[in-house]
Amino acid sequence: MRALTYRGPGRVEWTEVPTPEPDAGQVRIEVTACGVCHTDVTFRESPTPALPVGLTMGHEIAGVVSALGVGVTSLSPGQPVVVHTVWACGTCRNCTAGRQNACLSTSGRLVSPHGPGTRFDGGMAEYVVVPASSVVAADGIAPALAAVLPDAGIVPYHSIRTSLSLLGPGSSATVIGIGGLGQFAVSILRATTATRIIAVDVRRQALAAVADEVDAAVDARDPDAIEQVLAHAGGHGPDVVLDFVGSTETLRMATSSVAPYGAIHVPGQAGGVFEFETVRTTASIPRGATIDRPYSGTRRDLVDVVALARNGLVGVDVTPYPFHRALDAYDDLHAGRIIGRAVVVR
């Protein structure tokens, strides 16, 4: 079969590889769609080895079950599914508590849990073999949308779910970075909360894409952008800030605007840093506010996001690419030509 494989720094190429067979507890999936993420582009562009040479790319996977390994009884051939990006052990204290995205056996204090396209072969191929425990049924959802749910959908959902107590009537939430994850965040907030939504981006086209779903939009290039966010949030600041960029500039906006006892979630990975002082300054966070750097989400989060998508409550602008043009999707995303999400479909 054909697979898009990592060949070393700056090299991602089509390769002929054997069609995989599932071992006990695994399933083989015929891939119908695979999302392309900024993480994939970062792996390709890294000047130092970022992945094992020969690894198949792609961690946003949708498809249909094509073969079952020994002992798998929860799935059926032909069933539409998506794949959780976290392949956890299922037995450590975090996994048994439902926190698979913090699995103690497959991650470290600063190392994320393993998954497809990062440690194991991913879905940018005709077939992929995955643990049956990482599969979630996704019937009734178009493959191009289903594929991005395990990453672009689950990441914002996880952060929003953990802050639901802050997002009641009268509250406000700021979404910084209206790309694929930011678009999902806006739709999830609209579907699951009564909060006032403030969108922030440097691209007018990105803000226009969510204009009908948000209560206010702020151009981050404006000199008074932070003051605008504060004003839209009633002067006290947003109760929740979701930063899908993670630069020093966006972190400054987050820490300088969040409400006292609010929450800042930073899935973005642009390498930014923020100031923290025990005495309040303009840039430091106010009393009671929290900041975290979440990773992915739990299997339960994926089940919930799939249900929201099946009911037409959440979504994202998708730019589809045929299988043979997967490398064009990488190039377009790297060049900033994608608003929303790029998805390779078969």
C-alpha positions in Angstrom: 0.0 0.0 0.0 1.0 3.7 -0.3 1.9 5.6 2.8 3.3 9.1 3.3 6.4 8.5 5.5 8.9 10.6 7.3 12.4 10.2 5.7 14.4 12.6 7.9 14.6 16.4 8.4 12.7 18.2 5.6 11.7 15.0 3.9 8.2 13.5 3.8 7.7 11.1 0.8 5.3 8.6 -0.6 6.5 5.0 0.0 5.3 1.5 -0.8 4.9 -0.4 2.5 3.2 -3.7 3.5 -0.4 -3.6 4.3 -0.5 -4.1 8.1 -2.4 -6.9 9.9 -3.9 -6.4 13.3 -2.5 -8.2 16.3 -4.7 -9.3 19.3 -6.6 -6.3 20.6 -6.1 -4.3 17.5 -8.2 -3.3 14.4 -7.2 -2.4 10.9 -8.9 0.6 9.5 -9.3 1.5 5.9 -8.6 5.3 6.0 -11.2 7.5 4.4 -9.8 10.8 5.6 -6.7 12.1 7.4 -6.3 15.7 8.7 -3.1 17.7 8.3 -2.0 19.6 11.4 0.6 22.3 12.2 2.3 19.6 14.2 2.8 17.5 11.1 4.3 20.5 9.3 6.6 21.2 12.3 7.8 17.6 12.2 8.6 17.9 8.5 10.3 21.3 8.8 12.4 20.5 11.9 16.2 20.7 11.1 16.8 17.8 13.5 15.2 14.4 13.4 11.7 14.8 14.8 10.3 11.2 14.2 11.6 7.7 13.6 12.6 7.4 9.9 10.0 5.4 8.0 7.1 6.4 10.3 3.8 6.9 8.5 2.5 10.5 9.1 -0.9 11.5 10.2 -2.7 11.6 13.6 -6.2 12.8 12.6 -7.7 9.6 11.3 -11.2 8.6 10.1 -12.1 5.4 8.3 -14.0 2.2 8.4 -13.0 -1.0 10.2 -11.6 -3.5 7.7 -10.2 -6.3 10.0 -10.4 -7.3 13.6 -7.6 -8.7 15.7 -8.1 -11.6 18.1 -10.3 -10.7 21.1 -11.9 -7.6 19.6 -15.7 -7.8 19.9 -16.7 -4.2 20.3 -16.4 -3.3 16.6 -17.6 -4.6 13.3 -16.1 -4.6 9.8 -17.4 -1.7 7.8 -18.1 0.4 10.8 -17.2 4.1 10.5 -14.8 5.2 13.2 -12.3 7.8 14.4 -9.1 7.2 16.3 -8.1 8.8 19.6 -4.7 10.4 19.3 -3.6 9.2 22.7 -2.7 5.5 23.0 -2.7 5.0 26.7 -2.0 2.0 28.8 -5.5 1.9 30.4 -4.2 0.6 33.7 -2.2 3.4 35.5 -3.9 5.6 38.1 -4.5 8.4 35.6 -6.0 6.1 33.0 -8.3 4.4 35.4 -9.4 7.9 36.5 -10.3 8.7 32.9 -7.2 10.9 32.3 -5.7 9.0 29.4 -4.1 12.2 28.1 -1.9 12.1 31.2 -1.0 8.3 31.0 1.8 7.6 33.4 3.1 4.6 31.4 3.4 6.2 27.9 4.4 9.8 28.9 6.7 11.7 31.2 6.6 14.9 33.1 7.5 16.9 29.9 6.8 14.1 27.3 3.3 13.7 25.8 1.7 10.2 25.5 2.3 8.2 22.4 -0.1 8.0 19.5 -0.4 7.6 15.7 1.9 9.6 13.5 4.2 10.5 16.4 5.5 7.1 17.7 3.4 4.6 15.8 2.4 4.5 12.1 -0.3 7.1 11.4 -3.2 7.5 9.0 -1.7 9.1 5.9 -1.9 5.7 4.2 -4.5 3.4 2.7 -4.7 1.4 6.0 -3.6 1.8 9.6 -3.6 -0.6 12.5 -4.6 0.8 15.9 -5.6 -0.4 19.4 -9.3 -1.2 19.5 -9.5 0.7 22.8 -8.6 3.9 20.9 -11.4 3.7 18.4 -14.7 5.6 18.7 -17.7 4.9 16.4 -18.3 7.9 14.1 -21.3 6.9 12.0 -23.4 9.7 10.5 -20.5 12.1 10.1 -18.8 13.1 6.8 -15.2 11.6 6.8 -13.5 15.0 6.2 -15.1 16.4 9.4 -14.8 13.1 11.4 -11.0 13.0 10.7 -10.3 16.3 12.5 -12.4 15.6 15.6 -9.6 13.6 17.4 -7.4 16.7 17.4 -8.9 19.9 16.3 -12.2 19.0 18.0 -11.0 17.3 21.2 -8.3 19.8 22.2 -10.6 22.8 22.6 -13.4 20.6 24.0 -11.2 19.3 26.8 -10.2 22.8 27.9 -13.8 24.1 27.7 -15.1 21.1 29.6 -12.6 21.6 32.5 -13.7 25.3 32.8 -17.5 24.8 32.4 -18.1 26.1 35.9 -16.8 29.5 34.8 -18.9 29.7 31.7 -22.4 30.3 32.9 -24.8 33.2 32.0 -23.0 36.6 32.2 -19.6 35.1 31.6 -17.2 35.7 28.7 -14.6 33.7 26.9 -11.8 34.8 24.6 -10.6 32.6 21.8 -7.1 33.6 20.5 -6.2 32.2 17.1 -9.1 31.4 14.8 -7.6 28.5 12.9 -8.9 25.0 12.9 -8.9 24.6 16.7 -10.1 28.2 17.3 -13.1 27.6 14.9 -14.0 24.5 16.8 -13.6 26.3 20.1 -16.1 28.9 19.0 -18.7 26.3 17.9 -18.2 24.3 21.1 -18.7 27.3 23.3 -21.8 28.3 21.3 -23.2 24.7 21.6 -22.4 24.0 25.2 -22.4 27.3 27.1 -24.2 30.6 27.5 -21.0 32.6 27.6 -20.2 35.7 25.6 -17.5 34.8 22.9 -14.7 37.2 21.9 -12.6 36.1 18.9 -9.1 37.4 18.4 -6.8 37.0 15.4 -4.4 38.9 13.2 -6.2 37.8 10.0 -9.4 39.5 9.0 -10.4 36.5 6.9 -10.2 34.2 10.0 -12.4 36.6 12.0 -14.9 36.8 9.2 -15.2 33.0 9.2 -16.7 33.1 12.7 -18.5 36.4 12.5 -21.9 34.9 12.8 -21.0 32.8 15.9 -19.1 35.3 18.1 -20.3 38.3 20.1 -17.2 40.4 19.4 -14.1 40.3 17.2 -10.7 41.9 17.9 -7.9 42.4 15.4 -4.8 41.5 17.5 -2.7 44.0 15.4 -4.7 46.9 16.9 -2.5 48.8 19.5 -5.4 48.7 21.9 -6.4 45.1 21.4 -6.1 44.2 25.1 -8.2 47.1 26.1 -10.8 46.0 23.5 -10.9 42.5 25.0 -11.4 44.0 28.5 -14.2 46.2 27.3 -16.0 43.4 25.5 -15.7 41.4 28.7 -17.4 44.0 30.9 -14.1 45.6 32.1 -13.2 42.8 34.5 -11.8 40.5 31.7 -12.8 37.2 30.2 -13.5 34.3 32.6 -11.8 31.9 30.3 -9.0 32.5 27.7 -8.2 29.8 25.1 -4.9 30.6 23.4 -4.4 28.5 20.3 -1.3 30.4 19.3 1.0 30.3 22.4 3.3 33.1 21.4 4.8 35.6 23.9 2.4 38.3 22.4 -0.7 36.1 22.8 0.3 35.0 26.3 0.7 38.7 27.2 -2.8 39.3 26.0 -4.2 36.4 27.9 -2.5 37.2 31.2 -3.2 40.9 30.9 -6.9 40.5 30.3 -8.1 37.3 32.2 -10.5 38.0 35.0 -9.5 37.3 38.7 -10.1 33.6 39.4 -10.4 33.0 35.6 -8.7 30.3 33.6 -6.1 30.5 30.8 -5.7 27.4 28.6 -2.8 27.4 26.2 -2.9 24.5 23.7 -0.8 26.7 21.3 2.8 25.8 20.8 4.5 28.9 19.4 7.2 28.8 22.1 6.0 31.9 24.0 6.8 32.8 27.6 4.8 34.8 30.1 5.7 36.9 33.1 4.7 35.8 36.6 5.1 38.0 39.6 3.8 37.6 43.1 3.0 41.3 43.1 0.4 42.2 40.4 1.8 44.0 37.4 0.2 44.7 34.0 1.6 41.5 32.5 1.3 39.1 35.4 -1.9 37.1 36.0 -4.4 38.4 38.6 -5.2 36.7 41.9 -6.9 33.4 41.7 -6.4 33.0 37.9 -4.9 29.7 36.6 -2.9 28.9 33.5 -2.3 25.4 32.0 -0.8 23.8 29.0 -3.2 21.0 28.2 -2.5 18.0 25.9 -5.2 16.6 23.7 -8.1 15.2 25.6 -9.6 12.0 27.0 -11.4 9.3 25.2 -14.6 10.5 26.9 -13.9 14.0 25.4 -13.7 12.4 21.9 -17.0 10.5 22.4 -18.7 13.8 23.4 -17.2 15.7 20.4 -18.3 13.0 18.0 -21.9 13.3 19.4 -21.9 17.1 19.0 -20.7 16.7 15.4 -23.2 14.0 14.6 -25.9 16.4 15.7 -24.6 19.2 13.6 -23.7 21.4 16.6 -19.9 21.8 16.0 -17.7 22.0 13.0 -14.9 23.7 11.1 -14.1 25.0 7.6 -12.4 22.1 5.8 -10.2 22.3 2.7 -10.2 18.8 1.2 -7.3 17.4 -0.8 -7.3 14.1 -2.8 -5.0 11.4 -1.5 -2.3 12.0 -4.1 -2.1 15.7 -3.2 -1.3 15.3 0.5 2.0 17.1 0.1 0.2 20.1 -1.3 -1.9 20.2 1.9 1.4 20.3 3.9 2.7 23.1 1.8 -0.5 25.2 1.9 -0.8 24.9 5.6 2.9 25.8 6.0 2.4 28.9 3.8 -0.6 30.0 5.8 -3.1 29.5 3.0 -5.6 27.4 5.1 -8.4 29.0 7.1 -9.8 26.1 9.2 -8.4 22.6 8.6 -6.8 20.8 5.7 -7.9 17.2 5.2 -6.7 14.5 2.8 -9.6 12.3 1.6 -9.7 9.0 -0.2 
